Amino acid sequence: MLFTDIVDATATVQRIGDAAWRELLAQYNELVQVDMDRYRGREVKKTGDGSLALFDSPARAVQCAASIARHVREIGLEIRCGLHTGEVELVPDDLRGVAVHMASRVMGLAGPGEVLISSVTHDLLDGSGLHFESRGRHPMKGIEGEREVFALVS
C-alpha cells in the first residue's frame, strides 16, 4: 500500500486561494494518475490532499512513489510517501486492516519529498536494485512495539 500526502496543503491553499488550489489539485491528480497507470497501481481513495493506493509489487509501489514525488515537485508541490505490505480487507472505496494503519504511520514519519517504507516492505525488496537507508526504529501509534523504517535513496 502507498499513502501520499501533500506537504503544507493548508498553507498553500491559504497562500494561493481556493480557485488556484482547485487548478493545482487537478494537475496533481492528473500527474498521480499517470504514474499510477504506469506502475500498475490502483488508487483506492483520495484522502483530501493525498491518496491511498494498492500495487501488485512492492518495487512498483516504491518506483511510483518516487516518480510522483518528482513530478509534483515540477508543479511546486512536495509530498510525503509511506509504504507497507500486508493483509487488507477490500471494501467499497476503501481498505481496512492493521496494515493500512501501519502504512499511514510510516507516511506520517516522512519529510517533504521522502519515500519511507516499513521493514516488512524493505525485506520484500531485497534484490530489487532499489537502495534504502535506515531511519531507525519508531513507535507507531496504536501498534505494539517499535518498527524500523527505511528511506529510499536516489
Beta strands, then each sheet from edge to edge (+ up, - down):
strand 1: 2-6
strand 2: 42-46
strand 3: 50-54
strand 4: 79-83
strand 5: 89-91
strand 6: 94-96
strand 7: 115-118
strand 8: 131-140
strand 9: 143-153
sheet 1: 2+ 3- 1+ 4- 7- 9+ 8-
sheet 2: 5+ 6-
end
